[in-house]
Amino acid sequence: MVTLFALAVFSTIDEAAISGLKHAAAICNPKYECGGVVRAVAGGFEASGLITSRRPFGVDLGEFYGPEVVADFHTHICSIHNRPFADFFSLADALANQGLHTVGYMLSLCDRNIRRYDPSQDERDDEEVDFHSGRVIYLTTGHIVGWAPLTPLDEFLALLERGADSRG
């Protein structure tokens, strides 16, 4: 489902992707992944419309891909099951960016940081992570390049959660 039309041309890929992710944070359902792509256009770069998977994990950006695509961007949900992984690029994310020779951007809805993974510059599986299960795995962190503020709905839900926590 497309929910945004590209209206602005940005001078950098980072600016276009960060703008797209901030818009995704503001309008997409936080229970589902949501994303788009960045295209090279005359005068710079623009973010595509947004699409949602209507599933907690994975969003298919295939309909947006073409030769002018230089990056993709998507959100990671912040559910109790995904919280330990939300701040990392999945193996599928990293492999897709490597194979397509594109830069990947991801907004974790847990910490609100926007991360960038460029397979031509960054190591994949660069972070050793111990999830207290006795197993250590390696995940891709990328680099923090921006931040998306909480929306009024996020703030309201956080207030409700704090109230529920205080009642024990």
MONORWO-V925792 format. One record per backbone hydrogen bond with DSSP energy under -0.5 kcal/mol. CO is the residue of the C=O (numbers start at 1). NH is the residue of the N-H. E is the energy in kcal/mol with one decimal. If there is no record, write none. Layout:
BEGIN
co->CO nh->NH e->E
co->CO nh->NH e->E
END
This chain:
BEGIN
co->8 nh->10 e->-0.5
co->10 nh->45 e->-2.5
co->12 nh->16 e->-1.7
co->13 nh->17 e->-2.7
co->14 nh->18 e->-2.9
co->15 nh->19 e->-2.1
co->16 nh->20 e->-2.3
co->17 nh->21 e->-2.5
co->18 nh->22 e->-2.4
co->19 nh->23 e->-2.1
co->20 nh->24 e->-2.2
co->21 nh->25 e->-2.6
co->22 nh->26 e->-1.5
co->23 nh->27 e->-1.9
co->24 nh->28 e->-2.5
co->29 nh->32 e->-1.9
co->30 nh->78 e->-0.5
co->33 nh->53 e->-1.8
co->33 nh->54 e->-0.5
co->34 nh->75 e->-2.0
co->35 nh->51 e->-2.4
co->36 nh->73 e->-2.7
co->37 nh->48 e->-3.1
co->38 nh->70 e->-2.7
co->38 nh->71 e->-1.3
co->39 nh->46 e->-2.2
co->41 nh->44 e->-2.4
co->44 nh->41 e->-2.6
co->45 nh->10 e->-3.7
co->46 nh->39 e->-2.8
co->50 nh->3 e->-1.1
co->51 nh->35 e->-2.5
co->55 nh->33 e->-1.8
co->56 nh->77 e->-0.5
co->59 nh->61 e->-0.8
co->61 nh->64 e->-2.0
co->61 nh->65 e->-0.7
co->62 nh->65 e->-0.9
co->66 nh->69 e->-1.8
co->68 nh->40 e->-2.8
co->70 nh->103 e->-2.0
co->71 nh->38 e->-2.7
co->72 nh->105 e->-1.9
co->73 nh->36 e->-2.3
co->74 nh->107 e->-2.1
co->76 nh->109 e->-2.5
co->79 nh->83 e->-2.1
co->82 nh->85 e->-1.8
co->82 nh->86 e->-1.6
co->85 nh->88 e->-2.0
co->89 nh->140 e->-0.9
co->90 nh->94 e->-2.5
co->91 nh->95 e->-2.8
co->92 nh->96 e->-2.3
co->93 nh->97 e->-2.2
co->94 nh->98 e->-2.3
co->95 nh->99 e->-2.9
co->96 nh->100 e->-2.5
co->97 nh->101 e->-0.9
co->97 nh->102 e->-1.8
co->98 nh->101 e->-0.5
co->102 nh->119 e->-0.6
co->103 nh->72 e->-2.3
co->104 nh->117 e->-3.1
co->105 nh->74 e->-1.5
co->106 nh->108 e->-0.6
co->106 nh->115 e->-3.2
co->107 nh->76 e->-2.6
co->107 nh->109 e->-0.6
co->108 nh->112 e->-2.0
co->112 nh->148 e->-2.6
co->113 nh->108 e->-1.9
co->113 nh->115 e->-0.5
co->114 nh->145 e->-3.0
co->114 nh->146 e->-1.2
co->115 nh->106 e->-2.3
co->116 nh->143 e->-2.3
co->117 nh->104 e->-3.1
co->117 nh->119 e->-0.6
co->118 nh->121 e->-2.3
co->118 nh->122 e->-3.5
co->126 nh->128 e->-0.5
co->127 nh->129 e->-0.5
co->127 nh->139 e->-2.3
co->129 nh->131 e->-0.6
co->129 nh->137 e->-2.5
co->135 nh->131 e->-0.9
co->137 nh->129 e->-3.4
co->139 nh->127 e->-2.5
co->139 nh->141 e->-0.5
co->140 nh->89 e->-2.8
co->143 nh->116 e->-2.6
co->146 nh->114 e->-2.7
co->147 nh->149 e->-0.5
co->151 nh->155 e->-2.4
co->152 nh->156 e->-2.2
co->153 nh->157 e->-2.7
co->154 nh->158 e->-2.5
co->155 nh->159 e->-2.0
co->156 nh->160 e->-2.3
co->157 nh->161 e->-2.4
co->158 nh->162 e->-2.5
co->159 nh->163 e->-2.1
co->160 nh->164 e->-2.3
co->161 nh->165 e->-2.3
co->162 nh->166 e->-1.9
co->163 nh->167 e->-1.0
co->164 nh->168 e->-0.5
co->165 nh->168 e->-0.8
END
